[in-house]
Amino acid sequence: MFKTMVVVCSLFLSGCAQLAYDAKKPLPEGHGLALARFSTSGDIGNAQFITRNTQKMLDNYSFVLKDTREKLIVLPLPVGTHEIDQVLYMQGSKLVDPDLNCLGTFDIAENSLTYIGDIHFHVNDYDNYILFSSHPWRVLVKENFEQALEEIKTRHPEIDTKFAIKSDVVGPFSCKQDE
């Protein structure tokens, strides 16, 4: 039973596939890029930050942190207003999915790169853990536009000439689970 649960949860965590930016391929029509640095700390392994297009139903995308605590991610998204409204991670054998409805929205424009912030998700350690409950969590958002832009230009020099670049940081700059 436990193995089945782990397999099902793993499949669920990979369900909203992350479509990585490929500089060798053109962006699909009606798409732009979202740029964000995601990081985690505390008792959390892999995590998926789910974003959804607020103008369309069932139009979800994932910023995925797998086998790392920090990652600068460029994700192609359809034009529109998006919000990061959920994070999925495993806590023991339980899939945890707190709502991040405290974060604001960001807009993606066609053929543009939109920096949405450095987003840090922290889950408290086991010393605060009560059996059958989830760890308290908090989210911090920082604005490091220039640093993120320099790093992504190092990886993808074409970004500067192919896309209009803007900053639309999701906010507020901190929120946490009500305990």
Buried (B, 14 or more C-beta within 10 A) or exposed (E): EEEEEEEEBEEBBBEBEBEEBEEEEEBEEEBBBBBBBBBBBBBBEBBBBBBBBEEEEEBBBBBBBEEEEEBBBBBBBBBBEBBBBBBBBBBEEEBBBBEBEBBBBBBBBEBBBBBBBBBBBBBBEEEEBEEEEBBBBBBBBBBBBEEBBEBBEEEBEEBEEBBEBBBBBBBEEEBEBEE
